[in-house]
Amino acid sequence: MTDIAEIPVDEQERPLPPSPRPARSALTDGPILRTLLGLAWPNVVALSAGTCVVIAETSYIGRLGVEALAAMALVFPTVILTMTMSGGAMGGAVASAIARALGAGDRERAGTLAAHALLIGIGFGLVFMLGMLIFGPQVLTMLGGRGDVLTHAIAYTQVFFGGAVLPWLLNTMAGVLRGTGNMKLPSLLILNSAVWQIVLGGTLGLGLGPFPQLGMRGVAAGALTAYSMNICVMGWYLFSGRARVVPKLRGLRIQWAMFFDILKVGAIACFSPLQSVLTISIFTHMLAKFGTAILAGYGIGARLEFLLTSIAFSFGIASVPMIGMAVGAGRISRARRIAWTAGASAFVAVGTPACLVALFPDLWVNIFTDSATVRATSHQYLSTVAPFYAFIGLASTMYFSSQGAAKVIGPVLAQTARLIYIATCGWWLSTHDATAQNFFWLAASSMVVLGLLSSSSVVLTRWGPREAKPAVRPALSVVD
């Protein structure tokens, strides 16, 4: 046998070894439903604790007198607007921007975005603080505050909105962590905040032990103290490097593109809770002419809507980092599957208990009243409207899913359409001697309108980058 000489090969021409496969992540590669449920359940626990805070505050504020209880109802819309804007609207926008940066593999950008998000949170907090400290008394007077009720409401407003930067900073930090897929720590801290808010608010408000009774100021101070405690914990976790993203404050150069990446979602998203509060205010005003019993019955049903909406919020906010990372990685079809999975899950999770209450309304109504008249009205409202709460759950998840894709204008316009629908149809009913039952059907149909329009906006909106048109190349001419 003759030996075959080995052909020399230039080392630079040898094929490179295959690049290692990127590490798989549950957020980007895991099964959608299982991952979504794993992210959602901590939020359900935390938001349920928030409901307990509302119930507990109502209980011990009632001990301060009827005027204090009425004052709390007066300031509630402005407080809930602050929390939903900072947590759901701007917090969701922050989570979306962070998730899209991580999905694209750009951790440096994610850290810069986190720093700009904190600046946005502080800025919005200062706007709310100055706005309510300067114009708060006029706003509360416009909402109907008079006498001692107005005095109690102003006392609460001065303390709570004097520290308005704190809830904005807390919810911004939570948005940064949620953008990395970390749902457990923000939820644990919200649960911790709820416990301390109940303890401190009751202690300072009622004056237990060595603490003097501070009334409504004490209730507000208890909430701000609880927020401060959790800001310290969350800030330590973020800046210690334990999170996937560390806000880059040292040597930070302001980049307007970073602000734009967050505000193009958050600024538009803020109109959704604003319109929601306005819709509720208009509908409540229209029902007020039917008397206290009708209004009280509607209020009991609205409390159930608030509770079940928090379940939808849990699924929606869980979908934000999943969709954001999928969009950042260019996996648009997966992002859409996540959105529809979240929507279907929320539809079932909200609709099932709502239908149960519609069939057996005493399960819910008996918690709040033993008045036969109010119970009858609550039964009428819940049997009509509760089965349609599922569409509110669907709309909520479409809103958050669109935040994850940074395409939120569609669901916001759906909320605008619902507001116009309620105002227009409500005006027509008011001029045609309609009954309270007619207004209940108006509420139910508006939920269907909101759910269907929000879903349609997701179907019709392009989530991926626009396809570049291929350049037209001149045809080659053949010369004989």
C-alpha positions in Angstrom: 0.0 0.0 0.0 1.2 3.4 -0.8 1.0 6.1 1.7 -1.2 9.1 0.8 0.4 12.3 1.7 -1.8 14.6 3.8 -2.8 17.7 2.0 -1.7 20.7 4.0 -4.6 23.0 5.1 -4.3 26.6 6.0 -5.4 27.0 9.6 -7.3 30.1 8.8 -9.4 28.1 6.3 -10.5 25.4 8.8 -14.3 25.6 9.5 -15.1 27.1 12.9 -16.6 24.8 15.5 -20.4 25.3 15.8 -21.4 28.1 18.1 -22.9 27.0 21.4 -26.7 27.0 21.5 -28.1 29.9 23.6 -29.3 29.1 27.0 -33.0 28.3 27.0 -35.3 30.4 29.2 -38.8 29.6 30.3 -39.9 33.1 29.3 -38.7 32.7 25.8 -38.9 29.0 25.1 -41.0 27.4 27.8 -44.6 26.1 27.4 -46.8 29.2 27.3 -49.7 28.3 29.6 -47.5 26.7 32.3 -45.1 29.7 32.3 -47.9 32.2 32.3 -49.6 30.5 35.3 -46.3 30.4 37.2 -45.9 34.1 36.7 -49.5 35.0 37.4 -50.2 33.3 40.8 -47.9 35.5 42.9 -49.7 38.5 41.5 -53.1 37.0 42.4 -52.0 36.6 46.0 -50.6 40.1 46.2 -53.6 41.8 44.6 -55.9 39.9 46.8 -54.0 41.4 49.8 -54.7 44.8 48.2 -58.4 44.1 48.4 -58.0 43.2 52.1 -56.5 46.6 52.6 -59.5 48.3 51.1 -61.8 46.3 53.4 -59.7 46.8 56.5 -59.4 50.6 55.9 -63.1 50.9 55.4 -63.6 49.1 58.7 -61.3 51.2 60.9 -62.0 54.5 59.2 -65.7 53.8 59.9 -64.8 54.0 63.6 -63.6 57.6 63.0 -67.2 58.5 62.1 -69.5 58.8 59.1 -67.7 62.0 57.9 -64.4 60.2 57.7 -65.9 57.3 55.8 -67.5 59.7 53.3 -64.1 61.5 53.0 -62.4 58.2 52.1 -65.0 57.6 49.4 -64.3 61.1 48.2 -60.5 60.7 47.9 -60.6 57.1 46.6 -60.8 58.0 42.9 -57.7 60.1 43.1 -55.8 57.5 45.1 -56.8 54.6 42.8 -55.9 56.8 39.8 -52.4 57.3 41.3 -51.9 53.6 41.9 -53.3 52.4 38.6 -51.3 54.9 36.6 -48.0 54.2 38.4 -48.5 50.4 38.6 -50.6 49.3 35.6 -49.9 52.0 33.0 -46.4 53.3 33.6 -45.3 50.2 35.5 -46.4 48.0 32.6 -44.6 50.3 30.2 -41.3 50.0 32.2 -41.7 46.2 32.3 -42.3 46.1 28.5 -39.2 48.2 27.7 -36.9 46.1 30.0 -38.3 42.9 28.6 -37.8 43.9 25.0 -34.2 44.9 25.7 -33.5 41.6 27.4 -35.2 39.7 24.6 -32.9 41.3 22.1 -29.9 40.3 24.4 -29.0 43.9 25.3 -28.6 43.9 29.1 -26.6 47.2 28.9 -29.6 48.9 27.4 -31.9 47.3 30.0 -29.9 48.8 32.8 -29.9 52.3 31.2 -33.7 52.0 30.7 -34.1 51.1 34.4 -32.3 54.3 35.4 -34.4 56.4 33.1 -37.6 54.7 34.4 -36.7 55.7 38.0 -36.3 59.3 36.8 -39.7 59.1 35.1 -41.3 57.7 38.3 -39.8 60.5 40.4 -41.0 63.1 37.9 -44.6 61.9 37.7 -44.6 61.6 41.5 -43.6 65.2 41.8 -46.3 66.2 39.3 -49.0 64.4 41.4 -47.7 65.8 44.6 -47.7 69.5 43.4 -51.0 69.1 41.6 -52.9 67.7 44.5 -51.3 69.9 47.1 -52.2 73.0 45.1 -55.4 72.0 43.5 -56.6 69.2 45.7 -59.1 71.2 47.8 -60.7 72.5 44.6 -60.9 68.9 43.1 -62.4 67.5 46.3 -65.0 70.4 46.4 -65.9 69.6 42.7 -66.4 66.0 43.7 -69.0 67.1 46.3 -66.9 67.6 49.4 -68.5 69.8 52.0 -68.0 70.7 55.7 -66.3 68.1 57.9 -66.2 65.6 55.1 -64.1 68.0 53.0 -61.9 68.7 56.0 -61.1 65.0 56.6 -60.5 64.5 52.8 -58.1 67.4 52.6 -56.2 66.1 55.7 -55.7 62.7 54.0 -54.8 64.3 50.7 -52.1 66.6 52.2 -50.3 63.7 53.8 -50.7 61.0 51.1 -50.0 63.2 48.1 -47.3 65.0 50.0 -45.4 61.7 49.6 -46.8 60.9 46.1 -43.3 60.1 44.9 -43.2 57.0 47.1 -46.0 55.0 45.4 -44.6 56.0 42.0 -41.1 54.9 42.9 -42.3 51.7 44.4 -44.4 50.7 41.3 -41.6 51.7 39.0 -39.1 49.4 40.8 -41.7 46.7 40.6 -42.0 47.3 36.9 -38.3 46.9 36.4 -38.3 43.6 38.3 -41.4 42.3 36.4 -39.7 43.2 33.1 -37.0 40.6 34.0 -39.6 38.0 34.7 -39.3 38.3 38.5 -42.9 38.3 39.7 -42.4 36.8 43.1 -40.4 39.6 44.8 -42.7 42.5 43.8 -45.7 40.4 44.8 -44.2 39.4 48.1 -43.4 43.1 48.9 -46.9 44.2 47.9 -48.2 41.6 50.3 -45.8 42.8 53.0 -46.9 46.4 52.2 -50.6 45.4 52.6 -50.0 43.9 56.0 -48.0 46.9 57.3 -50.5 49.3 55.8 -53.3 47.7 57.7 -51.3 47.6 61.0 -49.8 51.1 60.7 -52.9 52.8 59.3 -55.1 51.4 62.0 -52.6 52.2 64.7 -51.9 55.8 63.7 -55.4 56.5 62.6 -57.2 55.2 65.7 -54.5 55.9 68.2 -53.6 52.6 69.7 -51.3 52.1 72.6 -48.8 55.0 73.0 -49.7 56.5 69.6 -52.1 59.5 69.5 -55.1 59.4 67.3 -54.1 61.2 64.1 -57.3 60.4 62.2 -57.2 60.5 58.4 -53.6 61.9 58.5 -52.6 58.8 60.4 -54.2 56.5 57.9 -52.3 58.2 55.0 -49.0 58.2 57.0 -49.4 54.4 57.6 -49.6 53.8 53.8 -46.6 55.9 53.0 -44.5 54.3 55.8 -45.4 50.8 54.4 -44.3 52.0 50.9 -41.0 53.4 52.2 -40.1 50.1 53.9 -40.6 48.2 50.6 -38.8 50.7 48.5 -35.7 50.1 50.7 -35.9 46.4 50.2 -36.6 46.6 46.5 -33.9 49.2 46.0 -31.3 47.0 47.8 -32.2 44.1 45.7 -31.9 46.0 42.4 -28.7 47.9 43.2 -26.9 44.9 44.8 -26.8 43.1 41.5 -29.2 40.3 42.5 -31.6 41.2 39.7 -30.9 40.5 36.0 -30.9 44.3 35.6 -28.9 46.9 37.6 -30.1 50.5 37.1 -27.0 52.4 35.8 -27.1 55.7 37.8 -23.4 56.2 38.1 -22.2 58.4 35.2 -25.7 58.3 33.7 -26.1 60.5 30.6 -29.7 61.4 29.8 -30.8 59.8 26.6 -34.1 61.0 25.2 -34.5 57.8 23.2 -34.7 55.9 26.5 -37.4 58.1 27.8 -39.2 57.7 24.5 -39.0 53.9 24.6 -40.9 53.9 27.9 -43.2 56.9 27.4 -44.4 55.9 23.9 -46.2 53.1 25.8 -46.7 54.6 29.3 -47.9 58.0 28.3 -50.6 56.5 26.1 -51.4 53.8 28.6 -52.1 56.4 31.3 -55.3 57.4 29.4 -56.8 54.0 30.1 -57.2 54.2 33.9 -58.2 57.9 33.5 -61.0 57.0 31.1 -62.0 54.0 33.3 -62.4 56.3 36.3 -64.3 58.8 34.2 -66.6 56.1 32.8 -67.4 54.9 36.4 -68.1 58.5 37.5 -70.5 59.1 34.6 -72.4 55.8 35.2 -72.6 56.4 38.9 -74.0 59.9 38.3 -76.7 58.5 36.0 -77.7 55.9 38.5 -77.8 58.4 41.4 -81.3 59.7 40.3 -82.8 56.3 41.1 -82.1 56.7 44.8 -79.7 55.4 47.5 -80.8 51.7 47.3 -80.0 51.4 43.6 -76.7 53.2 44.0 -75.8 51.0 47.0 -76.7 47.8 45.0 -74.5 49.0 42.1 -71.7 49.7 44.5 -71.7 46.2 45.9 -71.6 44.8 42.3 -68.7 47.2 41.5 -66.7 45.9 44.4 -67.0 42.4 42.9 -65.8 43.8 39.5 -62.8 45.4 41.2 -61.9 42.1 42.9 -62.2 40.0 39.7 -60.4 42.6 37.6 -57.4 42.1 39.9 -57.3 38.5 38.7 -57.2 39.6 35.1 -54.5 42.1 36.0 -52.4 39.2 37.3 -52.6 37.4 34.0 -52.1 40.6 32.0 -49.0 41.8 33.9 -47.5 38.3 33.7 -47.8 38.4 29.9 -45.8 41.6 29.6 -42.3 40.2 30.1 -43.1 37.1 28.0 -44.4 39.1 25.1 -41.8 41.8 25.5 -38.9 39.3 25.3 -40.6 37.4 22.4 -41.0 40.7 20.5 -37.4 41.7 21.3 -36.2 38.4 19.9 -38.3 38.8 16.8 -40.6 35.9 17.6 -43.9 37.6 16.8 -46.0 34.5 16.4 -45.1 33.3 19.9 -45.9 36.8 21.3 -49.4 36.6 19.8 -49.9 33.1 21.1 -49.0 34.3 24.6 -51.5 37.2 24.2 -54.4 34.9 23.3 -53.5 32.4 26.0 -53.5 35.1 28.6 -56.8 36.5 27.2 -58.5 33.1 27.3 -57.2 32.3 30.8 -58.4 35.6 32.2 -61.8 35.2 30.4 -62.3 31.8 32.2 -60.7 32.8 35.5 -62.9 35.9 35.8 -66.0 34.6 34.1 -66.4 31.4 36.2 -66.7 33.0 39.7 -68.7 35.9 38.1 -71.3 33.5 36.7 -71.4 31.6 40.0 -72.2 34.9 41.8 -74.8 35.7 39.2 -76.6 32.4 40.0 -76.1 32.7 43.7 -75.7 36.4 44.5 -76.2 36.0 48.2 -72.7 34.5 48.4 -71.4 38.1 47.8 -74.2 40.4 48.8 -74.6 39.1 52.3 -71.1 40.2 53.1 -72.0 43.8 52.8 -75.6 44.4 53.7 -78.7 43.0 55.4 -81.1 45.6 53.9 -83.8 43.8 51.9 -84.1 46.7 49.4 -80.3 46.9 48.8 -80.1 43.1 48.5 -82.9 43.0 45.9 -81.1 45.7 43.8 -77.8 43.9 44.1 -79.4 40.6 43.0 -80.8 42.4 40.0 -77.5 44.0 39.1 -75.4 40.9 39.5 -77.7 38.6 37.7 -77.7 41.0 34.7 -74.1 42.2 34.6 -71.8 39.7 36.4 -71.8 37.1 33.5 -70.2 39.8 31.3 -67.3 40.5 33.7 -65.4 38.0 31.7 -65.1 40.5 28.9 -63.5 43.0 31.3 -60.9 40.3 32.0 -60.3 39.8 28.3 -59.9 43.5 27.7 -57.5 43.9 30.6 -55.2 41.2 29.3 -55.3 42.6 25.8 -54.3 46.0 27.3 -51.3 44.5 29.0 -50.3 42.2 26.1 -50.3 45.3 23.9 -48.0 47.0 26.4 -45.6 44.1 26.1 -45.5 44.6 22.3 -45.3 48.4 22.7 -48.5 48.8 20.7 -51.0 50.0 23.3 -53.0 52.6 21.4 -55.6 50.1 20.2 -56.8 49.0 23.7 -56.8 52.6 24.9 -59.0 53.7 22.0 -61.3 50.7 22.9 -61.6 52.3 26.4 -62.4 55.6 24.7 -65.1 53.9 22.6 -66.6 52.4 25.8 -66.7 55.8 27.4 -68.5 57.4 24.4 -70.9 54.4 24.3 -71.8 54.8 28.0 -72.2 58.6 27.8 -74.2 58.5 24.6 -76.5 55.6 25.4 -76.8 56.7 29.0 -78.0 60.2 27.8 -80.5 58.6 25.5 -81.9 56.4 28.3 -82.1 59.3 30.6 -84.2 61.2 28.2 -86.6 58.3 27.5 -87.7 57.4 31.1 -85.5 54.3 31.2 -85.5 52.0 34.3 -82.5 51.0 36.4 -82.6 47.6 34.7 -82.0 49.4 31.3 -78.9 51.0 32.8 -77.7 47.6 34.1 -78.0 46.2 30.6 -76.1 49.3 29.3 -73.2 48.4 31.7 -73.2 44.8 30.6 -73.2 45.6 26.9 -70.4 48.1 27.4 -68.2 45.4 28.8 -68.8 43.3 25.6 -68.0 46.3 23.5 -64.7 46.9 25.4 -63.7 43.2 25.2 -64.4 42.8 21.5 -62.8 46.1 20.5 -59.7 45.4 22.6 -59.3 41.9 21.0 -59.9 43.3 17.5 -57.2 45.9 18.1 -54.7 43.1 18.8 -55.7 41.3 15.7 -55.4 44.3 13.4 -52.2 45.9 14.9 -48.9 44.9 13.4 -46.5 43.8 16.3 -43.4 43.1 14.3 -41.2 45.5 12.3 -42.5 46.5 8.9 -41.2 44.4 6.0 -38.7 46.3 4.0 -39.7 46.5 0.3 -37.1 44.8 -1.9 -35.1 47.1 -4.0 -36.1 47.1 -7.7 -33.2 46.0 -9.8 -33.1 47.1 -13.4 -33.6 44.4 -15.9 -30.5 43.3 -17.9 -30.8 44.0 -21.5 -29.5 41.4 -24.0 -27.5 42.7 -26.9 -27.5 40.6 -30.0 
